[in-house]
C-alpha cells in the first residue's frame, strides 16, 4: 500500500487537520486582525455582529439537518446538545440569545439584528452554502465540516481578551464566547472520534479533510464580504446595513 492510499493514524489525521487550520482558518483574516488590534470602529463592529448573527442563527438549523440524517440513536443523543447549546431550553437562553446581547452592546437594536434585513449578500451566500454542504454532501463530510471547532477556542480566548482591551464599551456582553470555551472542545472530541471511526478508507479520510477546507472557505468568505463592504473599499451592497459613525 502506497503512502497516498495508506490509512492515516489518529495522530496523523489530527495533524493534517491542524495543518489545514493553520493555513485556512479565519484567525488570519485581515478583518479579524484589525479587530484584535483595536482598529475597528464601533460601526464596523456593529456590521460584524449583525452579519455574524445570520451565521449564528443558522447553526442550530445546520445541526438539525445533520441530526435528521443519522439513523444512529447514540449519535443523535450526542449531537442534539449542539442545538440546545444555541437555542437553549427556553427563550432568552442559549448561544443565539447571548449573541443578541453582544449585538445590542455594540449599539444595534434587537429588531435590526433578528430581522437580518441588513445582512450582506456575500454573508447570505456563504452561510447558505454551509447548509447546502451538510444537506447535500455525504454524511461523513457533513459531520467533518464541524472540525473548525478544533481551532475556535484559541481564537475565542484571544477575541475576548482583545475586545475587553480595545472595546470596553461592549461591557460584559461576552458570555457567548465564555460558553463556547467549554462547549467547542466537548463537541469536537465527539466529532473527531466519530469521523475517524467512520472513515474506513484513505479517500474517505481525504473527503473529511476537504470538508474542513470547505468550511474554512465559508468562514473566510463571510469576512471577505465584511472587509469589502465596511473596510476597503467600503462599498456595502444596496439594502445592506449602513454605518453611521458618531
VEXDOFI-113225 format. One record per residue (C-alpha): residue number from 1; residue in three letters; x, y, z. Coordinates in steps of 0.5 Angstrom, whole numbers, m for minus. Last residue first. Layout:
REM VEXDOFI-113225
[atom NUM; 'ALA'; [X; Y; Z]]
...
This chain:
REM VEXDOFI-113225
[atom 246; 'UNK'; [m42; 119; 31]]
[atom 245; 'UNK'; [m41; 113; 26]]
[atom 244; 'UNK'; [m47; 112; 22]]
[atom 243; 'UNK'; [m45; 105; 18]]
[atom 242; 'UNK'; [m50; 103; 13]]
[atom 241; 'UNK'; [m53; 96; 14]]
[atom 240; 'UNK'; [m54; 93; 7]]
[atom 239; 'UNK'; [m60; 95; 2]]
[atom 238; 'UNK'; [m56; 96; m3]]
[atom 237; 'UNK'; [m49; 93; m2]]
[atom 236; 'UNK'; [m44; 96; 2]]
[atom 235; 'UNK'; [m38; 99; m1]]
[atom 234; 'UNK'; [m32; 101; 4]]
[atom 233; 'UNK'; [m26; 100; m1]]
[atom 232; 'UNK'; [m24; 97; 4]]
[atom 231; 'UNK'; [m26; 97; 11]]
[atom 230; 'UNK'; [m34; 96; 11]]
[atom 229; 'UNK'; [m37; 93; 5]]
[atom 228; 'UNK'; [m30; 89; 2]]
[atom 227; 'UNK'; [m28; 87; 9]]
[atom 226; 'UNK'; [m35; 85; 11]]
[atom 225; 'UNK'; [m36; 81; 5]]
[atom 224; 'UNK'; [m29; 78; 6]]
[atom 223; 'UNK'; [m30; 76; 13]]
[atom 222; 'UNK'; [m36; 72; 11]]
[atom 221; 'UNK'; [m32; 69; 5]]
[atom 220; 'UNK'; [m27; 67; 10]]
[atom 219; 'UNK'; [m32; 63; 14]]
[atom 218; 'UNK'; [m34; 59; 8]]
[atom 217; 'UNK'; [m27; 58; 6]]
[atom 216; 'UNK'; [m26; 55; 13]]
[atom 215; 'UNK'; [m32; 50; 12]]
[atom 214; 'UNK'; [m29; 48; 5]]
[atom 213; 'UNK'; [m22; 46; 8]]
[atom 212; 'UNK'; [m26; 42; 13]]
[atom 211; 'UNK'; [m30; 38; 8]]
[atom 210; 'UNK'; [m23; 37; 4]]
[atom 209; 'UNK'; [m20; 34; 11]]
[atom 208; 'UNK'; [m27; 29; 11]]
[atom 207; 'UNK'; [m26; 27; 4]]
[atom 206; 'UNK'; [m19; 26; 5]]
[atom 205; 'UNK'; [m21; 21; 10]]
[atom 204; 'UNK'; [m26; 18; 6]]
[atom 203; 'UNK'; [m21; 17; 0]]
[atom 202; 'UNK'; [m16; 14; 6]]
[atom 201; 'UNK'; [m21; 9; 7]]
[atom 200; 'UNK'; [m25; 7; 13]]
[atom 199; 'UNK'; [m28; 14; 15]]
[atom 198; 'UNK'; [m33; 12; 21]]
[atom 197; 'UNK'; [m28; 11; 26]]
[atom 196; 'UNK'; [m24; 18; 25]]
[atom 195; 'UNK'; [m31; 21; 24]]
[atom 194; 'UNK'; [m34; 19; 30]]
[atom 193; 'UNK'; [m27; 21; 34]]
[atom 192; 'UNK'; [m27; 28; 32]]
[atom 191; 'UNK'; [m34; 29; 32]]
[atom 190; 'UNK'; [m34; 27; 40]]
[atom 189; 'UNK'; [m28; 31; 42]]
[atom 188; 'UNK'; [m30; 37; 37]]
[atom 187; 'UNK'; [m36; 38; 41]]
[atom 186; 'UNK'; [m33; 38; 48]]
[atom 185; 'UNK'; [m28; 42; 46]]
[atom 184; 'UNK'; [m33; 47; 43]]
[atom 183; 'UNK'; [m38; 47; 49]]
[atom 182; 'UNK'; [m32; 49; 54]]
[atom 181; 'UNK'; [m29; 56; 51]]
[atom 180; 'UNK'; [m36; 56; 47]]
[atom 179; 'UNK'; [m39; 59; 54]]
[atom 178; 'UNK'; [m34; 64; 55]]
[atom 177; 'UNK'; [m35; 67; 48]]
[atom 176; 'UNK'; [m43; 67; 48]]
[atom 175; 'UNK'; [m42; 71; 55]]
[atom 174; 'UNK'; [m38; 77; 52]]
[atom 173; 'UNK'; [m43; 82; 54]]
[atom 172; 'UNK'; [m40; 84; 60]]
[atom 171; 'UNK'; [m38; 91; 57]]
[atom 170; 'UNK'; [m38; 93; 50]]
[atom 169; 'UNK'; [m36; 100; 52]]
[atom 168; 'UNK'; [m29; 97; 53]]
[atom 167; 'UNK'; [m27; 96; 46]]
[atom 166; 'UNK'; [m20; 95; 46]]
[atom 165; 'UNK'; [m18; 91; 52]]
[atom 164; 'UNK'; [m24; 88; 53]]
[atom 163; 'UNK'; [m25; 86; 46]]
[atom 162; 'UNK'; [m18; 84; 46]]
[atom 161; 'UNK'; [m18; 79; 51]]
[atom 160; 'UNK'; [m25; 76; 49]]
[atom 159; 'UNK'; [m22; 75; 42]]
[atom 158; 'UNK'; [m16; 72; 44]]
[atom 157; 'UNK'; [m20; 67; 48]]
[atom 156; 'UNK'; [m24; 66; 42]]
[atom 155; 'UNK'; [m19; 65; 37]]
[atom 154; 'UNK'; [m16; 59; 42]]
[atom 153; 'UNK'; [m22; 56; 43]]
[atom 152; 'UNK'; [m24; 56; 36]]
[atom 151; 'UNK'; [m19; 52; 33]]
[atom 150; 'UNK'; [m21; 45; 34]]
[atom 149; 'UNK'; [m28; 47; 33]]
[atom 148; 'UNK'; [m26; 48; 25]]
[atom 147; 'UNK'; [m28; 41; 25]]
[atom 146; 'UNK'; [m35; 42; 24]]
[atom 145; 'UNK'; [m35; 40; 17]]
[atom 144; 'UNK'; [m33; 33; 19]]
[atom 143; 'UNK'; [m40; 32; 21]]
[atom 142; 'UNK'; [m43; 34; 14]]
[atom 141; 'UNK'; [m37; 31; 10]]
[atom 140; 'UNK'; [m39; 24; 14]]
[atom 139; 'UNK'; [m46; 25; 12]]
[atom 138; 'UNK'; [m44; 26; 5]]
[atom 137; 'UNK'; [m45; 32; 1]]
[atom 136; 'UNK'; [m52; 35; 0]]
[atom 135; 'UNK'; [m55; 37; 7]]
[atom 134; 'UNK'; [m49; 39; 11]]
[atom 133; 'UNK'; [m46; 43; 5]]
[atom 132; 'UNK'; [m52; 46; 3]]
[atom 131; 'UNK'; [m53; 49; 10]]
[atom 130; 'UNK'; [m46; 52; 9]]
[atom 129; 'UNK'; [m47; 55; 3]]
[atom 128; 'UNK'; [m53; 58; 6]]
[atom 127; 'UNK'; [m48; 62; 10]]
[atom 126; 'UNK'; [m43; 64; 5]]
[atom 125; 'UNK'; [m49; 66; 0]]
[atom 124; 'UNK'; [m52; 70; 6]]
[atom 123; 'UNK'; [m46; 73; 8]]
[atom 122; 'UNK'; [m44; 75; 1]]
[atom 121; 'UNK'; [m51; 78; 0]]
[atom 120; 'UNK'; [m49; 83; 6]]
[atom 119; 'UNK'; [m54; 83; 12]]
[atom 118; 'UNK'; [m58; 89; 13]]
[atom 117; 'UNK'; [m65; 85; 13]]
[atom 116; 'UNK'; [m63; 80; 18]]
[atom 115; 'UNK'; [m69; 82; 22]]
[atom 114; 'UNK'; [m66; 79; 29]]
[atom 113; 'UNK'; [m61; 84; 28]]
[atom 112; 'UNK'; [m64; 90; 27]]
[atom 111; 'UNK'; [m70; 88; 31]]
[atom 110; 'UNK'; [m65; 87; 37]]
[atom 109; 'UNK'; [m63; 94; 37]]
[atom 108; 'UNK'; [m55; 95; 35]]
[atom 107; 'UNK'; [m51; 99; 40]]
[atom 106; 'UNK'; [m45; 95; 40]]
[atom 105; 'UNK'; [m48; 92; 47]]
[atom 104; 'UNK'; [m54; 90; 43]]
[atom 103; 'UNK'; [m50; 86; 38]]
[atom 102; 'UNK'; [m47; 82; 45]]
[atom 101; 'UNK'; [m54; 81; 48]]
[atom 100; 'UNK'; [m56; 78; 41]]
[atom 99; 'UNK'; [m50; 74; 41]]
[atom 98; 'UNK'; [m52; 71; 48]]
[atom 97; 'UNK'; [m59; 70; 46]]
[atom 96; 'UNK'; [m57; 66; 40]]
[atom 95; 'UNK'; [m52; 62; 44]]
[atom 94; 'UNK'; [m57; 59; 49]]
[atom 93; 'UNK'; [m62; 62; 54]]
[atom 92; 'UNK'; [m67; 68; 53]]
[atom 91; 'UNK'; [m73; 64; 51]]
[atom 90; 'UNK'; [m73; 57; 53]]
[atom 89; 'UNK'; [m69; 50; 53]]
[atom 88; 'UNK'; [m63; 54; 50]]
[atom 87; 'UNK'; [m63; 55; 42]]
[atom 86; 'UNK'; [m55; 55; 41]]
[atom 85; 'UNK'; [m53; 50; 46]]
[atom 84; 'UNK'; [m59; 46; 46]]
[atom 83; 'UNK'; [m58; 45; 38]]
[atom 82; 'UNK'; [m51; 43; 40]]
[atom 81; 'UNK'; [m54; 38; 45]]
[atom 80; 'UNK'; [m57; 34; 40]]
[atom 79; 'UNK'; [m51; 31; 37]]
[atom 78; 'UNK'; [m49; 26; 43]]
[atom 77; 'UNK'; [m56; 23; 43]]
[atom 76; 'UNK'; [m57; 23; 35]]
[atom 75; 'UNK'; [m50; 19; 35]]
[atom 74; 'UNK'; [m53; 14; 40]]
[atom 73; 'UNK'; [m59; 14; 36]]
[atom 72; 'UNK'; [m56; 12; 30]]
[atom 71; 'UNK'; [m60; 13; 24]]
[atom 70; 'UNK'; [m57; 20; 22]]
[atom 69; 'UNK'; [m59; 25; 17]]
[atom 68; 'UNK'; [m64; 29; 22]]
[atom 67; 'UNK'; [m59; 30; 26]]
[atom 66; 'UNK'; [m54; 33; 21]]
[atom 65; 'UNK'; [m60; 38; 19]]
[atom 64; 'UNK'; [m62; 40; 26]]
[atom 63; 'UNK'; [m54; 41; 27]]
[atom 62; 'UNK'; [m55; 46; 21]]
[atom 61; 'UNK'; [m61; 49; 23]]
[atom 60; 'UNK'; [m58; 50; 30]]
[atom 59; 'UNK'; [m52; 54; 27]]
[atom 58; 'UNK'; [m57; 58; 22]]
[atom 57; 'UNK'; [m58; 63; 27]]
[atom 56; 'UNK'; [m50; 64; 29]]
[atom 55; 'UNK'; [m49; 65; 21]]
[atom 54; 'UNK'; [m54; 71; 21]]
[atom 53; 'UNK'; [m52; 73; 27]]
[atom 52; 'UNK'; [m45; 74; 24]]
[atom 51; 'UNK'; [m47; 79; 20]]
[atom 50; 'UNK'; [m50; 84; 25]]
[atom 49; 'UNK'; [m44; 83; 30]]
[atom 48; 'UNK'; [m39; 85; 24]]
[atom 47; 'UNK'; [m43; 91; 22]]
[atom 46; 'UNK'; [m44; 93; 29]]
[atom 45; 'UNK'; [m36; 92; 30]]
[atom 44; 'UNK'; [m35; 96; 24]]
[atom 43; 'UNK'; [m40; 102; 26]]
[atom 42; 'UNK'; [m36; 102; 33]]
[atom 41; 'UNK'; [m30; 103; 29]]
[atom 40; 'UNK'; [m25; 97; 28]]
[atom 39; 'UNK'; [m17; 98; 29]]
[atom 38; 'UNK'; [m17; 95; 36]]
[atom 37; 'UNK'; [m11; 90; 34]]
[atom 36; 'UNK'; [m15; 84; 35]]
[atom 35; 'UNK'; [m21; 87; 31]]
[atom 34; 'UNK'; [m16; 89; 25]]
[atom 33; 'UNK'; [m13; 82; 25]]
[atom 32; 'UNK'; [m20; 79; 25]]
[atom 31; 'UNK'; [m22; 84; 19]]
[atom 30; 'UNK'; [m15; 82; 16]]
[atom 29; 'UNK'; [m16; 74; 16]]
[atom 28; 'UNK'; [m11; 70; 20]]
[atom 27; 'UNK'; [m16; 67; 25]]
[atom 26; 'UNK'; [m20; 65; 19]]
[atom 25; 'UNK'; [m18; 58; 19]]
[atom 24; 'UNK'; [m14; 57; 12]]
[atom 23; 'UNK'; [m7; 55; 14]]
[atom 22; 'UNK'; [m6; 54; 21]]
[atom 21; 'UNK'; [m13; 50; 21]]
[atom 20; 'UNK'; [m11; 46; 15]]
[atom 19; 'UNK'; [m4; 44; 18]]
[atom 18; 'UNK'; [m8; 42; 25]]
[atom 17; 'UNK'; [m13; 38; 21]]
[atom 16; 'UNK'; [m7; 34; 18]]
[atom 15; 'UNK'; [m4; 33; 25]]
[atom 14; 'UNK'; [m11; 30; 27]]
[atom 13; 'UNK'; [m10; 25; 22]]
[atom 12; 'UNK'; [m3; 23; 23]]
[atom 11; 'UNK'; [m5; 22; 31]]
[atom 10; 'UNK'; [m11; 18; 29]]
[atom 9; 'UNK'; [m7; 14; 24]]
[atom 8; 'UNK'; [m8; 16; 17]]
[atom 7; 'UNK'; [m10; 10; 13]]
[atom 6; 'UNK'; [m5; 8; 7]]
[atom 5; 'UNK'; [m7; 10; 0]]
[atom 4; 'UNK'; [m2; 16; m1]]
[atom 3; 'UNK'; [4; 13; 2]]
[atom 2; 'UNK'; [3; 7; m2]]
[atom 1; 'UNK'; [0; 0; 0]]
